[in-house]
Amino acid sequence: MNDDRTSPFRDAGTDRSTAAEVPDTPQTRAPAYRLAFADDAFLCRDELRPVRLQLELLKPEMLLDEYGVESTVVLFGGARIPAPANKDRARTETLAELSIYYEQAHRFARLLTEASLKDGGHRNIICTGGGPGVMEAGNRGAAEAGGISIGLNVVLPHEQAPNEYVTPDLCFNFHYFAIRKMHFLMRANAICIFPGGFGTLDEMFESLTLIQTGRMRRVPFLLFGRSFWEKIINWDALAEAGTISPEDLDLFRYVETADEALEIIETWGDTSPRGDIPGR
């Protein structure tokens, strides 16, 4: 982290404040006069997309470093899965039944965070998409254990506020899905996939592809709810068709409970070639 006190130059924040105190004239009101980094309209121009991409990569990375987050355990799962106490209000009978995975995500995050705190509290930090459902369960479990957790939110047409259990200093918001996905995986020591919809499937297959192709090191990759996943994805058919290799089916494991997941993570043996972590 740079300390501006060691620099011989005036810092940007001071100049931004000074620039806002100039006399009100046609010249100072003109957009051209605004400092480039203080000009929202300029920063939102199409030509500035590379700069915005860089900013979304840098901001969470720098803040996570400053917070001492060394590694994470990522929880992906459906925003519509209710807490057991609310399952009577679920939209479908299946969603009500899937509420058991809210509870498992909650318990898993609590137990994992308790173990992390005993180890100093910098490793295996719970990381979710910051929203409701399974994401809320993960952040809630970490908070109830007395630890921190990360929420990587994204701006959607119908914006939802981050769930109340994300650590405020580690609650981020993204415009670019691609950069958000990088941050999910850049520090991941394990990936846990709970039942979900399009977003969960997208994140699951992208992560599996990075591991399959050697672009990311192999980490514990756990699918909660075997019956759910085997009902919606015919994994064996992919192998039989030759579109994936039979050994690709070993990239993930099915689990049903938080305790089972923790045991697998603790005993996981990484025998695969280590590729680059995305973004490193």
C-alpha positions as a Markdown table, in Angstrom:
| # | Residue | x | y | z |
|---|---|---|---|---|
| 1 | Met | 0.0 | 0.0 | 0.0 |
| 2 | Asn | 1.5 | 3.3 | -1.1 |
| 3 | Asp | 1.8 | 6.1 | 1.5 |
| 4 | Asp | 1.2 | 9.5 | -0.1 |
| 5 | Arg | 3.2 | 11.1 | 2.7 |
| 6 | Thr | 6.4 | 9.8 | 1.1 |
| 7 | Ser | 5.5 | 11.4 | -2.3 |
| 8 | Pro | 6.9 | 14.9 | -3.1 |
| 9 | Phe | 3.7 | 15.6 | -5.1 |
| 10 | Arg | 0.3 | 16.8 | -4.0 |
| 11 | Asp | -2.1 | 13.9 | -3.7 |
| 12 | Ala | -5.0 | 13.5 | -6.1 |
| 13 | Gly | -7.6 | 13.8 | -3.3 |
| 14 | Thr | -6.3 | 17.2 | -2.3 |
| 15 | Asp | -6.3 | 18.5 | -5.8 |
| 16 | Arg | -9.9 | 17.2 | -6.4 |
| 17 | Ser | -11.1 | 19.2 | -3.4 |
| 18 | Thr | -9.2 | 22.3 | -4.5 |
| 19 | Ala | -10.6 | 22.1 | -8.0 |
| 20 | Ala | -14.1 | 22.1 | -6.6 |
| 21 | Glu | -13.6 | 25.4 | -4.8 |
| 22 | Val | -12.8 | 27.6 | -7.9 |
| 23 | Pro | -15.0 | 30.6 | -8.8 |
| 24 | Asp | -18.2 | 29.7 | -10.7 |
| 25 | Thr | -17.6 | 30.8 | -14.3 |
| 26 | Pro | -18.6 | 29.4 | -17.7 |
| 27 | Gln | -15.1 | 28.0 | -18.0 |
| 28 | Thr | -15.1 | 26.2 | -14.7 |
| 29 | Arg | -18.7 | 24.8 | -15.3 |
| 30 | Ala | -17.6 | 23.3 | -18.7 |
| 31 | Pro | -17.1 | 19.5 | -18.7 |
| 32 | Ala | -13.7 | 20.0 | -20.3 |
| 33 | Tyr | -12.4 | 21.7 | -17.1 |
| 34 | Arg | -13.2 | 18.8 | -14.8 |
| 35 | Leu | -10.3 | 16.6 | -13.6 |
| 36 | Ala | -10.4 | 13.5 | -15.7 |
| 37 | Phe | -10.6 | 11.1 | -12.7 |
| 38 | Ala | -13.4 | 13.2 | -11.1 |
| 39 | Asp | -15.5 | 13.4 | -14.3 |
| 40 | Asp | -18.2 | 10.6 | -14.1 |
| 41 | Ala | -19.5 | 11.3 | -17.6 |
| 42 | Phe | -16.0 | 11.0 | -19.0 |
| 43 | Leu | -15.2 | 7.7 | -17.1 |
| 44 | Cys | -18.5 | 6.2 | -18.4 |
| 45 | Arg | -17.6 | 6.7 | -22.1 |
| 46 | Asp | -17.2 | 3.6 | -24.2 |
| 47 | Glu | -13.5 | 4.5 | -24.9 |
| 48 | Leu | -12.8 | 4.3 | -21.2 |
| 49 | Arg | -14.0 | 0.6 | -20.9 |
| 50 | Pro | -10.4 | -0.7 | -20.5 |
| 51 | Val | -9.9 | 1.7 | -17.6 |
| 52 | Arg | -13.1 | 0.6 | -15.9 |
| 53 | Leu | -12.1 | -3.0 | -16.3 |
| 54 | Gln | -8.8 | -2.3 | -14.7 |
| 55 | Leu | -10.4 | -0.4 | -11.8 |
| 56 | Glu | -12.8 | -3.3 | -11.1 |
| 57 | Leu | -9.9 | -5.7 | -11.0 |
| 58 | Leu | -7.8 | -3.4 | -8.8 |
| 59 | Lys | -10.2 | -2.2 | -6.2 |
| 60 | Pro | -11.3 | -5.5 | -4.7 |
| 61 | Glu | -7.7 | -6.9 | -5.1 |
| 62 | Met | -6.2 | -4.1 | -3.2 |
| 63 | Leu | -8.8 | -4.0 | -0.4 |
| 64 | Leu | -8.7 | -7.8 | 0.1 |
| 65 | Asp | -4.9 | -7.6 | 0.3 |
| 66 | Glu | -5.1 | -4.8 | 2.8 |
| 67 | Tyr | -7.6 | -6.8 | 4.9 |
| 68 | Gly | -5.2 | -9.7 | 4.9 |
| 69 | Val | -7.4 | -12.2 | 3.0 |
| 70 | Glu | -5.0 | -14.9 | 1.8 |
| 71 | Ser | -7.5 | -17.5 | 0.4 |
| 72 | Thr | -11.2 | -18.1 | 0.1 |
| 73 | Val | -13.8 | -20.8 | -0.1 |
| 74 | Val | -16.4 | -19.9 | -2.7 |
| 75 | Leu | -20.1 | -20.7 | -2.3 |
| 76 | Phe | -22.3 | -20.6 | -5.5 |
| 77 | Gly | -26.0 | -21.3 | -5.3 |
| 78 | Gly | -29.5 | -20.2 | -6.0 |
| 79 | Ala | -30.8 | -16.8 | -4.8 |
| 80 | Arg | -34.3 | -18.2 | -4.6 |
| 81 | Ile | -33.6 | -21.0 | -2.2 |
| 82 | Pro | -35.4 | -20.0 | 1.1 |
| 83 | Ala | -34.3 | -20.4 | 4.7 |
| 84 | Pro | -36.1 | -23.4 | 6.3 |
| 85 | Ala | -38.2 | -21.0 | 8.4 |
| 86 | Asn | -39.5 | -19.4 | 5.1 |
| 87 | Lys | -40.0 | -22.5 | 3.0 |
| 88 | Asp | -43.8 | -22.2 | 3.2 |
| 89 | Arg | -43.5 | -19.0 | 1.1 |
| 90 | Ala | -41.4 | -20.7 | -1.6 |
| 91 | Arg | -42.6 | -20.3 | -5.2 |
| 92 | Thr | -42.5 | -24.0 | -5.8 |
| 93 | Glu | -42.6 | -27.3 | -3.8 |
| 94 | Thr | -39.1 | -28.1 | -5.1 |
| 95 | Leu | -37.7 | -24.8 | -3.8 |
| 96 | Ala | -39.2 | -25.5 | -0.4 |
| 97 | Glu | -37.5 | -28.9 | -0.4 |
| 98 | Leu | -34.2 | -27.3 | -1.4 |
| 99 | Ser | -34.3 | -25.2 | 1.7 |
| 100 | Ile | -32.3 | -28.0 | 3.4 |
| 101 | Tyr | -29.3 | -26.7 | 1.4 |
| 102 | Tyr | -29.7 | -23.2 | 2.9 |
| 103 | Glu | -29.2 | -24.8 | 6.2 |
| 104 | Gln | -26.2 | -26.9 | 5.0 |
| 105 | Ala | -24.6 | -23.8 | 3.5 |
| 106 | His | -25.2 | -21.9 | 6.8 |
| 107 | Arg | -23.7 | -24.7 | 8.8 |
| 108 | Phe | -20.8 | -25.2 | 6.4 |
| 109 | Ala | -19.8 | -21.5 | 6.5 |
| 110 | Arg | -20.0 | -21.4 | 10.3 |
| 111 | Leu | -17.9 | -24.4 | 10.8 |
| 112 | Leu | -15.3 | -23.4 | 8.2 |
| 113 | Thr | -15.1 | -19.9 | 9.6 |
| 114 | Glu | -14.6 | -21.3 | 13.2 |
| 115 | Ala | -11.7 | -23.4 | 11.8 |
| 116 | Ser | -10.3 | -20.4 | 10.0 |
| 117 | Leu | -10.3 | -18.2 | 13.1 |
| 118 | Lys | -8.4 | -20.8 | 15.0 |
| 119 | Asp | -5.7 | -20.6 | 12.2 |
| 120 | Gly | -5.5 | -16.8 | 12.4 |
| 121 | Gly | -8.6 | -15.8 | 10.3 |
| 122 | His | -6.8 | -15.0 | 7.0 |
| 123 | Arg | -7.4 | -18.3 | 5.1 |
| 124 | Asn | -10.5 | -20.0 | 3.7 |
| 125 | Ile | -12.7 | -16.9 | 4.0 |
| 126 | Ile | -16.2 | -17.5 | 2.9 |
| 127 | Cys | -16.9 | -15.7 | -0.4 |
| 128 | Thr | -20.4 | -15.5 | -2.0 |
| 129 | Gly | -22.2 | -13.4 | -4.6 |
| 130 | Gly | -23.6 | -11.3 | -1.8 |
| 131 | Gly | -27.2 | -11.8 | -2.5 |
| 132 | Pro | -30.1 | -13.8 | -0.9 |
| 133 | Gly | -30.7 | -17.5 | -0.7 |
| 134 | Val | -27.6 | -19.7 | -0.5 |
| 135 | Met | -25.4 | -16.6 | -0.6 |
| 136 | Glu | -27.1 | -15.2 | 2.4 |
| 137 | Ala | -26.7 | -18.5 | 4.2 |
| 138 | Gly | -23.0 | -18.5 | 3.6 |
| 139 | Asn | -22.4 | -15.0 | 4.8 |
| 140 | Arg | -24.7 | -15.5 | 7.7 |
| 141 | Gly | -22.8 | -18.6 | 8.9 |
| 142 | Ala | -19.5 | -16.7 | 8.8 |
| 143 | Ala | -21.0 | -13.8 | 10.7 |
| 144 | Glu | -22.5 | -16.0 | 13.4 |
| 145 | Ala | -19.1 | -17.6 | 13.9 |
| 146 | Gly | -17.6 | -14.2 | 14.5 |
| 147 | Gly | -15.6 | -14.1 | 11.3 |
| 148 | Ile | -15.5 | -12.0 | 8.1 |
| 149 | Ser | -16.9 | -12.9 | 4.7 |
| 150 | Ile | -16.9 | -11.5 | 1.2 |
| 151 | Gly | -19.8 | -10.5 | -1.0 |
| 152 | Leu | -19.2 | -10.0 | -4.7 |
| 153 | Asn | -22.4 | -8.3 | -5.9 |
| 154 | Val | -23.2 | -7.3 | -9.4 |
| 155 | Val | -25.5 | -4.5 | -10.7 |
| 156 | Leu | -28.7 | -6.1 | -12.2 |
| 157 | Pro | -31.7 | -4.4 | -13.9 |
| 158 | His | -33.7 | -5.1 | -10.7 |
| 159 | Glu | -31.1 | -4.3 | -8.1 |
| 160 | Gln | -31.1 | -6.1 | -4.8 |
| 161 | Ala | -29.3 | -4.9 | -1.8 |
| 162 | Pro | -26.5 | -7.0 | -0.4 |
| 163 | Asn | -27.5 | -9.4 | 2.3 |
| 164 | Glu | -27.0 | -8.0 | 5.8 |
| 165 | Tyr | -24.4 | -10.6 | 6.8 |
| 166 | Val | -21.6 | -9.6 | 4.4 |
| 167 | Thr | -18.7 | -7.9 | 6.1 |
| 168 | Pro | -19.3 | -4.2 | 5.1 |
| 169 | Asp | -15.6 | -3.6 | 4.3 |
| 170 | Leu | -15.6 | -6.6 | 2.0 |
| 171 | Cys | -18.9 | -6.0 | 0.2 |
| 172 | Phe | -18.1 | -5.2 | -3.4 |
| 173 | Asn | -20.2 | -4.2 | -6.4 |
| 174 | Phe | -19.4 | -4.9 | -10.1 |
| 175 | His | -20.5 | -3.8 | -13.5 |
| 176 | Tyr | -18.5 | -6.4 | -15.4 |
| 177 | Phe | -19.5 | -10.0 | -14.8 |
| 178 | Ala | -16.1 | -11.2 | -16.2 |
| 179 | Ile | -14.1 | -9.3 | -13.6 |
| 180 | Arg | -16.4 | -10.5 | -10.8 |
| 181 | Lys | -15.9 | -14.1 | -11.9 |
| 182 | Met | -12.1 | -13.6 | -11.8 |
| 183 | His | -12.3 | -12.4 | -8.2 |
| 184 | Phe | -14.4 | -15.4 | -7.3 |
| 185 | Leu | -11.6 | -17.7 | -8.4 |
| 186 | Met | -8.3 | -15.8 | -7.8 |
| 187 | Arg | -8.0 | -16.8 | -4.2 |
| 188 | Ala | -10.2 | -19.9 | -4.1 |
| 189 | Asn | -9.0 | -22.9 | -2.1 |
| 190 | Ala | -12.3 | -24.7 | -2.7 |
| 191 | Ile | -15.5 | -24.3 | -4.7 |
| 192 | Cys | -18.9 | -25.4 | -3.3 |
| 193 | Ile | -21.9 | -25.5 | -5.7 |
| 194 | Phe | -25.4 | -25.6 | -4.2 |
| 195 | Pro | -28.6 | -26.1 | -6.3 |
| 196 | Gly | -29.4 | -23.0 | -8.4 |
| 197 | Gly | -30.3 | -21.6 | -11.7 |
| 198 | Phe | -28.6 | -20.1 | -14.7 |
| 199 | Gly | -26.2 | -18.0 | -12.7 |
| 200 | Thr | -25.1 | -21.0 | -10.6 |
| 201 | Leu | -24.7 | -23.2 | -13.7 |
| 202 | Asp | -22.7 | -20.5 | -15.5 |
| 203 | Glu | -20.3 | -20.2 | -12.6 |
| 204 | Met | -20.0 | -24.0 | -12.1 |
| 205 | Phe | -19.2 | -24.8 | -15.8 |
| 206 | Glu | -16.8 | -21.9 | -16.1 |
| 207 | Ser | -14.9 | -22.9 | -13.0 |
| 208 | Leu | -14.9 | -26.6 | -14.1 |
| 209 | Thr | -13.6 | -25.6 | -17.6 |
| 210 | Leu | -10.7 | -23.6 | -16.1 |
| 211 | Ile | -9.7 | -26.6 | -14.0 |
| 212 | Gln | -10.3 | -29.1 | -16.8 |
| 213 | Thr | -8.0 | -27.2 | -19.2 |
| 214 | Gly | -5.3 | -26.6 | -16.6 |
| 215 | Arg | -5.8 | -22.9 | -16.5 |
| 216 | Met | -6.5 | -23.1 | -12.8 |
| 217 | Arg | -5.1 | -25.5 | -10.2 |
| 218 | Arg | -7.3 | -28.3 | -9.1 |
| 219 | Val | -9.1 | -27.5 | -5.8 |
| 220 | Pro | -11.9 | -29.3 | -3.9 |
| 221 | Phe | -15.0 | -28.9 | -6.1 |
| 222 | Leu | -18.1 | -30.0 | -4.3 |
| 223 | Leu | -21.6 | -30.4 | -5.6 |
| 224 | Phe | -24.2 | -30.3 | -2.8 |
| 225 | Gly | -27.3 | -32.4 | -3.6 |
| 226 | Arg | -26.5 | -35.4 | -5.8 |
| 227 | Ser | -30.2 | -36.0 | -6.7 |
| 228 | Phe | -30.6 | -32.4 | -7.9 |
| 229 | Trp | -27.5 | -32.4 | -10.1 |
| 230 | Glu | -28.0 | -35.8 | -11.6 |
| 231 | Lys | -31.6 | -34.9 | -12.5 |
| 232 | Ile | -30.6 | -31.7 | -14.4 |
| 233 | Ile | -27.2 | -32.8 | -15.9 |
| 234 | Asn | -26.4 | -36.2 | -17.4 |
| 235 | Trp | -22.7 | -36.2 | -16.7 |
| 236 | Asp | -22.2 | -39.8 | -17.8 |
| 237 | Ala | -23.8 | -39.0 | -21.2 |
| 238 | Leu | -21.1 | -36.3 | -21.8 |
| 239 | Ala | -18.4 | -38.8 | -21.1 |
| 240 | Glu | -20.1 | -41.6 | -23.2 |
| 241 | Ala | -20.4 | -39.2 | -26.1 |
| 242 | Gly | -16.7 | -38.3 | -25.9 |
| 243 | Thr | -17.3 | -34.6 | -25.4 |
| 244 | Ile | -15.5 | -34.8 | -22.1 |
| 245 | Ser | -13.0 | -37.4 | -20.9 |
| 246 | Pro | -14.1 | -40.1 | -18.4 |
| 247 | Glu | -11.5 | -38.7 | -15.9 |
| 248 | Asp | -13.2 | -35.3 | -16.1 |
| 249 | Leu | -15.9 | -36.8 | -13.9 |
| 250 | Asp | -13.3 | -37.0 | -11.1 |
| 251 | Leu | -12.9 | -33.2 | -11.0 |
| 252 | Phe | -15.9 | -32.9 | -8.7 |
| 253 | Arg | -17.4 | -34.8 | -5.8 |
| 254 | Tyr | -21.0 | -35.0 | -4.6 |
| 255 | Val | -21.8 | -34.2 | -1.0 |
| 256 | Glu | -25.0 | -33.9 | 1.1 |
| 257 | Thr | -23.9 | -32.3 | 4.3 |
| 258 | Ala | -21.6 | -29.6 | 5.7 |
| 259 | Asp | -19.7 | -32.1 | 7.7 |
| 260 | Glu | -19.1 | -34.3 | 4.7 |
| 261 | Ala | -17.9 | -31.3 | 2.7 |
| 262 | Leu | -15.4 | -30.3 | 5.4 |
| 263 | Glu | -14.0 | -33.7 | 5.7 |
| 264 | Ile | -13.4 | -33.9 | 1.9 |
| 265 | Ile | -11.7 | -30.4 | 1.9 |
| 266 | Glu | -9.4 | -31.5 | 4.8 |
| 267 | Thr | -8.4 | -34.7 | 3.1 |
| 268 | Trp | -8.3 | -33.5 | -0.5 |
| 269 | Gly | -5.2 | -34.6 | -2.4 |
| 270 | Asp | -4.2 | -32.4 | -5.4 |
| 271 | Thr | -2.5 | -34.7 | -7.9 |
| 272 | Ser | -3.4 | -32.6 | -11.0 |
| 273 | Pro | -0.9 | -30.4 | -12.9 |
| 274 | Arg | -1.0 | -26.8 | -11.5 |
| 275 | Gly | -2.1 | -24.3 | -14.1 |
| 276 | Asp | -2.1 | -20.5 | -13.6 |
| 277 | Ile | -4.7 | -19.1 | -11.3 |
| 278 | Pro | -6.9 | -16.8 | -13.4 |
| 279 | Gly | -5.6 | -13.3 | -13.4 |
| 280 | Arg | -2.3 | -14.1 | -11.8 |
